[in-house]
């Protein structure tokens, strides 16, 4: 796992502080009015991207194409808490790494994408019967490093940035044990030019304290910093596809 940067540590502190602020909201003696869930996921991520890496003598543009045939392992840890008032929060940290065979103006390139994401949102749930809805808003922090093995050597560039997000989630109970879940959000004018997320899949609620999740998630982003033709230039327009499988533990 990549070593945590100062930004990672700062973001982790923000997420822990959010949880600490929300947790005491339950009155004394009413601890059972909160429901907590910890869900570790295993991911199989891939990337469809166009990335530009700055050079003093010009930029290198990498078209990674669709890298579904070169999946790498990844992971996501999700922790959420919801109060009986229907207000709650959700924290996520994801490692989304993928390899791809790219193409540049000077020839082929072997590319490695290292993407670490931290997400923290506050949410409100409502609904009745078989349907449950949720609106949420918060922050998504990106930390992206791209390493390209080119004909003339290896080039590495990266950046980190934060986007405010707002989204909507819908769960539909299909039977006593199976639910359908759909979730989507968009960026609200943060550091990236455009960002979005869409996720959907099935939840198997066979046990009182545990559920099995099988999901698909797409993450899109368009980000650019620096000036073209300089060593600091970095552009990353990418859609990350992830197949997720996890187990949620309630307590």
Buried (B, 14 or more C-beta within 10 A) or exposed (E): EEEEEEBBEEBBEBBEEBBEEBBEBBEEEEEEEBEBBBBBBEBBBBBBBBBBBBBEEEBBBBBBBEBBEBBBEBBBBBBBBBBEEEBBBBBBBBBBBBBBEBBBEEEEBBBBBBBBBBBBBBBBBEEEEEEBBBBBBBBBBBBBBBBBEBEEEEBEBBBBBBBBBEBEBBBBBEEEEBBBBBBBBBBEEBBBEBBBBBBBBEBBBEEEEBBBBEBEBBBBBBBBBBEEEEBEBBBBBBBBBBBBBBBBBBE
